[in-house]
């Protein structure tokens, strides 16, 4: 199955977790030691909202003064959750079109990379960080087997390079017969058994 076929599902899974996050949990720990729950929510919004959308359309990376920086607090704006749901759905719609996966694009302003690599990053933001947020807030990331399989194959194909760039932590050993989501988490440096 192609990544483009699961982008809307991945977006919805992440949005469901964001919607299920109580602002009273914002100071809580997450599997990402450098981020509390609020920072993780903001990270998801930043990378899978306007930046992910622009990357799919191969537009210039939005940034100051026309956009926001990665330390922006989206959660401080009334209606932030539903605004994110709309932005995430728009990003998914762009990446569900096969044209998004051709050529090169970028999300950081630091150069272009093959569009399939960037699309995989967007998928991982929704699902890996979606899982981070879910486990940190006592929820479950609900994805089907096909989506888990697509994530696993994408993570497995880029894990070594992603570790070199600091995108993934050191691999966490997971049983070879574990569910594909758990195996993807382990490859991306996450312990599927992590709890706050």
C-alpha positions as CSV (number, residue, x, y, z in Angstrom):
1,X,0.0,0.0,0.0
2,X,1.2,3.5,-0.9
3,X,1.8,6.1,1.8
4,X,-0.6,8.4,0.0
5,X,-3.5,6.0,0.8
6,X,-3.1,6.3,4.5
7,X,-2.4,10.0,5.0
8,X,-6.1,10.9,5.9
9,X,-6.3,8.0,8.3
10,X,-3.0,9.1,10.0
11,X,-4.2,12.7,10.3
12,X,-7.5,11.6,11.8
13,X,-5.8,9.3,14.3
14,X,-3.6,12.2,15.5
15,X,-6.5,14.7,15.6
16,X,-8.5,12.3,17.7
17,X,-5.7,12.1,20.2
18,X,-5.3,15.9,20.2
19,X,-9.0,16.3,20.8
20,X,-8.8,13.8,23.7
21,X,-6.1,15.7,25.4
22,X,-7.2,17.7,28.4
23,X,-5.5,21.1,28.9
24,X,-5.0,20.0,32.5
25,X,-2.5,17.5,31.2
26,X,-0.4,20.1,29.5
27,X,2.4,19.9,32.1
28,X,2.7,16.1,31.9
29,X,5.7,14.0,30.8
30,X,5.9,12.5,27.4
31,X,8.2,9.9,25.8
32,X,10.0,12.9,24.3
33,X,12.2,14.1,27.2
34,X,12.5,17.6,25.9
35,X,8.8,18.1,25.5
36,X,5.9,18.2,27.9
37,X,2.4,17.5,26.7
38,X,1.7,21.1,25.7
39,X,5.0,21.3,23.7
40,X,4.2,18.0,22.0
41,X,0.8,19.2,21.0
42,X,2.4,22.4,19.6
43,X,5.0,20.3,17.8
44,X,2.3,18.2,16.1
45,X,0.4,21.3,15.1
46,X,3.5,23.1,13.7
47,X,4.8,20.2,11.6
48,X,1.5,18.6,10.3
49,X,-0.4,21.9,9.9
50,X,0.8,24.7,7.6
51,X,4.4,23.3,7.1
52,X,3.2,19.8,6.1
53,X,0.6,21.4,3.8
54,X,3.1,23.7,2.1
55,X,5.6,20.8,1.7
56,X,2.9,18.8,-0.1
57,X,2.2,21.6,-2.5
58,X,5.9,22.3,-2.9
59,X,5.5,25.9,-1.7
60,X,8.2,27.9,0.2
61,X,8.5,27.0,3.8
62,X,6.3,29.3,5.9
63,X,8.2,31.1,8.6
64,X,8.6,34.4,10.4
65,X,7.6,37.1,9.7
66,X,4.8,35.6,7.5
67,X,4.4,32.4,9.6
68,X,5.2,31.2,13.1
69,X,8.3,29.8,14.7
70,X,8.6,26.3,16.2
71,X,8.2,27.7,19.7
72,X,4.8,29.2,19.0
73,X,2.0,28.3,21.5
74,X,-0.9,27.3,19.3
75,X,-2.9,26.1,22.3
76,X,-3.0,29.7,23.6
77,X,-5.5,30.7,20.8
78,X,-9.2,30.1,21.3
79,X,-10.5,27.3,19.1
80,X,-7.0,25.9,18.5
81,X,-8.1,22.3,18.6
82,X,-10.6,22.6,15.8
83,X,-8.3,24.9,13.8
84,X,-5.7,22.1,14.0
85,X,-8.2,19.5,12.9
86,X,-8.9,21.6,9.8
87,X,-5.2,22.2,9.1
88,X,-4.3,18.6,9.5
89,X,-7.2,17.5,7.2
90,X,-6.0,20.0,4.6
91,X,-2.4,18.6,4.9
92,X,-3.7,15.0,4.5
93,X,-5.7,16.0,1.4
94,X,-2.6,17.4,-0.3
95,X,-0.5,14.3,0.6
96,X,-3.3,12.0,-0.6
97,X,-2.8,13.3,-4.1
98,X,-0.1,11.3,-5.9
99,X,1.4,14.6,-7.3
100,X,2.6,15.5,-3.8
101,X,5.0,12.5,-3.9
102,X,6.9,13.6,-7.0
103,X,10.0,15.7,-7.2
104,X,11.6,17.4,-4.2
105,X,10.3,19.5,-1.4
106,X,11.2,20.6,2.1
107,X,9.8,21.6,5.5
108,X,12.6,23.5,7.2
109,X,14.1,25.9,4.7
110,X,17.4,23.9,5.0
111,X,17.2,22.4,1.5
112,X,15.1,20.1,-0.5
113,X,14.8,16.3,-0.3
114,X,12.8,13.7,-2.3
115,X,9.1,14.3,-1.7
116,X,8.5,10.6,-0.6
117,X,11.0,11.2,2.2
118,X,9.3,14.3,3.4
119,X,5.8,12.7,3.0
120,X,7.1,9.9,5.3
121,X,8.2,12.5,7.8
122,X,4.7,14.0,7.8
123,X,3.2,10.5,8.3
124,X,5.6,9.8,11.2
125,X,4.7,13.1,12.8
126,X,1.1,12.1,12.9
127,X,1.6,8.6,14.0
128,X,4.8,8.5,16.0
129,X,4.2,11.8,17.8
130,X,0.5,10.9,17.9
131,X,1.4,7.8,19.8
132,X,3.7,9.8,22.1
133,X,0.8,12.1,22.9
134,X,-1.7,9.3,23.3
135,X,0.5,7.3,25.8
136,X,1.3,10.5,27.7
137,X,-2.3,11.3,28.2
138,X,-3.8,7.9,28.8
139,X,-5.2,7.4,25.4
140,X,-4.7,4.9,22.5
141,X,-3.6,5.8,19.0
142,X,-6.2,4.0,16.9
143,X,-4.9,2.9,13.5
144,X,-5.7,0.0,11.4
145,X,-3.3,-2.8,10.4
146,X,-2.7,-1.4,6.9
147,X,-1.7,2.0,8.3
148,X,0.6,0.3,10.9
149,X,2.2,-1.7,8.1
150,X,2.8,1.4,5.9
151,X,4.3,3.2,8.9
152,X,6.6,0.3,9.8
153,X,7.9,0.0,6.2
154,X,8.5,3.7,6.0
155,X,10.3,3.9,9.4
156,X,12.4,0.8,8.6
157,X,13.5,2.3,5.3
158,X,14.8,5.5,6.8
159,X,15.7,4.6,10.4
160,X,19.4,4.6,10.0
161,X,19.5,8.0,8.2
162,X,16.9,9.4,10.6
163,X,19.1,8.4,13.6
164,X,22.1,10.2,12.0
165,X,20.1,13.4,11.7
166,X,18.7,13.1,15.3
167,X,15.1,12.5,14.1
168,X,15.0,9.1,15.9
169,X,16.6,8.0,19.1
170,X,18.6,4.8,19.5
171,X,16.7,1.7,18.5
172,X,14.7,0.0,21.3
173,X,14.6,-3.7,20.9
174,X,11.1,-5.1,20.3
175,X,10.1,-8.7,19.8
176,X,10.1,-9.6,16.0
177,X,6.6,-10.9,16.4
178,X,5.3,-7.8,18.1
179,X,2.6,-5.7,16.4
180,X,3.9,-3.6,13.6
181,X,3.1,-0.3,15.4
182,X,5.3,-1.5,18.3
183,X,8.1,-2.5,15.9
184,X,7.9,0.9,14.2
185,X,8.1,2.6,17.6
186,X,11.1,0.6,18.5
187,X,12.9,1.4,15.3
188,X,12.1,5.1,15.9
189,X,13.7,5.0,19.3
190,X,10.5,4.6,21.4
191,X,9.7,2.0,24.0
192,X,6.2,0.7,23.4
193,X,5.9,0.0,27.1
194,X,6.6,3.6,28.1
195,X,4.2,5.1,30.6
196,X,4.2,8.5,32.3
